[in-house]
């Protein structure tokens, strides 16, 4: 993984004249196409004043999980903990919401605006034990850049 190249491309996407929604979709498509083990890439955001997340832009297989209550699944836990969550083997998680039988690992990184957790990027992989510190570094960078357009 060439983090510098990927970060530069993310910065270019963020700096484009596209709408916020188009930028988020382009980021999803870019990450999924450039990183072989990123099989589903999506953004979830806090749904108004409700204690739930709502699916925004994504790429990959359709999911029925368009609304996730705080505390449920990996995404819901990140909404409460405000911390990164890397799951190398989803079968070992008691509080996991299955998005499909192919998903073996997941990484979720929160997005903060003015110190508030307003959403997250969620990556599913069909490969177990695949995420490294480089994924965390890259996705934290993505989240910081995305926070700047929200």
C-alpha positions as CSV (number, residue, x, y, z in Angstrom):
1,X,0.0,0.0,0.0
2,X,1.5,3.3,-1.1
3,X,0.0,5.6,1.6
4,X,1.5,8.8,0.1
5,X,-0.1,8.2,-3.3
6,X,-3.4,7.3,-1.8
7,X,-3.4,10.3,0.5
8,X,-2.5,12.6,-2.4
9,X,-5.4,11.2,-4.5
10,X,-7.8,11.7,-1.5
11,X,-6.7,15.3,-1.2
12,X,-7.3,15.8,-4.9
13,X,-10.8,14.4,-4.6
14,X,-11.5,16.6,-1.6
15,X,-10.2,19.7,-3.5
16,X,-12.4,19.0,-6.6
17,X,-15.3,21.2,-7.4
18,X,-17.7,18.3,-7.0
19,X,-20.6,18.3,-4.4
20,X,-20.0,16.9,-1.0
21,X,-22.0,13.8,-1.9
22,X,-20.0,13.3,-5.2
23,X,-16.7,13.6,-3.3
24,X,-17.8,11.0,-0.7
25,X,-18.9,8.6,-3.5
26,X,-15.7,9.1,-5.4
27,X,-13.7,8.4,-2.2
28,X,-15.6,5.1,-1.7
29,X,-15.1,4.1,-5.4
30,X,-11.4,5.1,-5.3
31,X,-10.5,3.1,-2.1
32,X,-12.5,0.0,-3.2
33,X,-10.7,0.1,-6.6
34,X,-7.2,0.7,-5.4
35,X,-7.0,-1.6,-2.3
36,X,-7.7,-5.2,-3.3
37,X,-9.0,-6.3,0.1
38,X,-11.5,-3.4,0.5
39,X,-14.6,-5.2,-0.7
40,X,-17.2,-2.7,0.7
41,X,-16.5,1.0,1.5
42,X,-19.1,3.3,2.9
43,X,-19.9,6.3,5.1
44,X,-22.4,6.3,7.9
45,X,-23.5,9.6,9.5
46,X,-25.5,10.5,12.6
47,X,-29.1,10.6,11.7
48,X,-30.2,14.1,12.9
49,X,-30.8,14.0,16.7
50,X,-31.6,10.3,16.7
51,X,-29.3,7.8,18.4
52,X,-28.6,6.1,15.2
53,X,-26.4,6.1,12.1
54,X,-27.7,6.4,8.5
55,X,-25.9,5.0,5.5
56,X,-24.8,7.6,3.0
57,X,-22.5,7.0,0.1
58,X,-21.0,3.5,-0.4
59,X,-19.6,1.1,-3.0
60,X,-19.9,-2.7,-2.9
61,X,-22.8,-5.1,-2.4
62,X,-26.1,-3.6,-1.3
63,X,-26.8,-3.8,2.5
64,X,-30.0,-3.9,4.4
65,X,-28.2,-2.0,7.2
66,X,-29.1,1.5,6.2
67,X,-30.0,2.5,9.8
68,X,-27.8,1.3,12.7
69,X,-28.7,2.0,16.3
70,X,-25.9,3.4,18.5
71,X,-24.2,0.5,20.3
72,X,-25.2,-2.2,17.7
73,X,-22.6,-3.8,15.6
74,X,-19.1,-2.4,14.9
75,X,-20.4,0.9,13.5
76,X,-22.8,1.4,16.4
77,X,-20.1,0.7,18.9
78,X,-17.8,3.3,17.3
79,X,-20.6,5.8,17.5
80,X,-20.6,5.3,21.2
81,X,-16.9,4.8,21.9
82,X,-15.5,7.5,19.6
83,X,-12.6,5.2,18.9
84,X,-11.3,3.2,15.9
85,X,-12.4,-0.4,15.8
86,X,-10.5,-3.0,13.9
87,X,-12.0,-6.5,13.7
88,X,-9.7,-9.1,12.1
89,X,-12.3,-11.9,12.4
90,X,-15.9,-10.9,12.6
91,X,-16.9,-14.4,13.7
92,X,-15.2,-13.6,17.1
93,X,-17.4,-10.6,17.7
94,X,-20.6,-11.1,19.8
95,X,-22.0,-7.7,18.9
96,X,-21.5,-8.0,15.1
97,X,-24.2,-7.2,12.5
98,X,-23.6,-9.4,9.5
99,X,-23.7,-7.5,6.2
100,X,-23.1,-10.7,4.2
101,X,-21.6,-14.2,4.6
102,X,-18.5,-13.1,2.6
103,X,-17.4,-10.5,5.2
104,X,-14.5,-11.8,7.3
105,X,-13.0,-8.5,8.7
106,X,-14.0,-4.9,9.2
107,X,-12.4,-1.6,10.1
108,X,-14.4,1.5,11.2
109,X,-12.8,4.9,11.8
110,X,-14.9,7.8,13.3
111,X,-15.2,11.3,11.7
112,X,-14.9,14.2,14.1
113,X,-16.1,17.8,13.4
114,X,-15.4,20.3,16.1
115,X,-14.7,17.4,18.5
116,X,-18.0,15.7,17.9
117,X,-18.3,12.2,16.3
118,X,-20.6,12.9,13.4
119,X,-20.0,9.7,11.3
120,X,-17.6,7.1,10.2
121,X,-16.0,5.3,7.3
122,X,-16.7,1.6,7.3
123,X,-14.6,-1.0,5.3
124,X,-15.5,-4.6,5.0
125,X,-13.2,-7.3,3.7
126,X,-13.7,-10.8,2.4
127,X,-10.3,-11.6,3.8
128,X,-9.7,-12.3,7.5
129,X,-6.8,-10.8,9.4
130,X,-6.1,-8.3,6.6
131,X,-6.0,-4.8,8.2
132,X,-2.7,-3.3,9.3
133,X,-1.6,0.0,10.9
134,X,-1.3,1.4,7.3
135,X,-5.1,1.0,6.9
136,X,-5.6,2.9,10.1
137,X,-3.2,5.7,9.1
138,X,-4.8,6.0,5.6
139,X,-8.4,5.9,6.9
140,X,-7.7,8.4,9.7
141,X,-6.3,10.7,7.0
142,X,-9.5,10.2,4.9
143,X,-11.7,11.0,7.9
144,X,-9.8,14.2,8.7
145,X,-10.1,15.3,5.0
146,X,-13.8,14.5,4.9
147,X,-14.4,16.4,8.2
148,X,-13.1,19.5,6.4
149,X,-16.0,19.4,3.9
150,X,-18.8,18.6,6.3
